[in-house]
Amino acid sequence: MPGRRGTFLRAAAVAALLVGVIAIVMGDPGRSRADTHIPLPGGAINRTLADGTAVSLHIDGESATINPSLGDTPLHRNVWVSGRGVVDVSGPKAHQPGLSIKLYPGYIVGCQVSIGGLNSGVVEAYTPHTTARSAGTLQSTLAEALTIGPGQAQALYILDLEQPDDYHRESHKQYTQVLGSPHSSVTWGDETFAIDGCAGAATARSFIAADVATDNTESMVTLWGEPFSMG
């Protein structure tokens, strides 16, 4: 009997040791999948158009929450983003009926590529006029699964407003427009998107592009938010 008891105790000790080793190797699932909340500073920019119209653009209330894949794979990340973009126009043309403001909010997402150097001088590469559809099928809530590889960056637009065109066919626009008013804003909360296929570092940053047109001129003014890491 003493021999059996000793064997049982040794077996129990080995089992406990194995459980401890497995726990160390696998880690804490809850901790490994914990969300990372990132408050972001937003930003502001002021520009004067050719006819003297002043444009003030700013982003505030911005944040991002990063969640790793439920499958614990480094190729996948989920992101929830919130923020607000505001444009204000002043000057002699600010209250005239010919004033038009189109506001395009969105995000640039990159895989192993620097997106921190982007500025209004290179926004043409990502403007809605050239990439609105090629950047992905956008929805009023993003819910977007974006596949990007190393060295790639793509634009996602927050808005996808459906409306009939002049021929009653379905059309989509990635902007909100006001006419004859010097103020426009867009607010988004917990909009979500995911990236797949990026084995390296992934980064993202918000942008607000304002297409401001008066009777005399039209110009696109773009403000970039602070880049943030998606892991």
Number of C-alpha atoms within 10 A of each C-alpha: 6 7 7 9 10 11 12 12 11 12 12 12 12 12 12 11 12 12 11 11 12 10 12 10 8 9 11 10 11 8 8 14 15 11 14 14 14 15 13 19 12 20 16 16 14 15 15 15 17 11 14 13 19 17 22 18 22 21 26 17 15 22 19 24 17 22 20 21 17 12 9 12 11 15 20 23 22 20 22 18 20 19 20 17 28 19 25 18 23 15 13 11 20 20 16 14 12 14 21 21 25 20 25 24 29 21 19 21 25 25 25 17 16 15 18 14 8 13 13 12 9 11 17 14 12 16 15 22 10 11 16 19 16 11 17 16 14 20 17 14 16 21 16 19 16 19 17 20 18 15 12 15 21 19 25 28 28 25 22 19 14 13 12 10 10 8 6 8 8 10 12 16 17 24 21 17 17 14 16 15 17 20 17 19 20 18 15 17 15 15 17 19 18 21 22 18 15 22 16 15 15 25 20 23 21 26 25 25 23 28 17 22 19 20 12 12 13 16 15 17 23 27 25 25 23 16 18 20 14 24 17
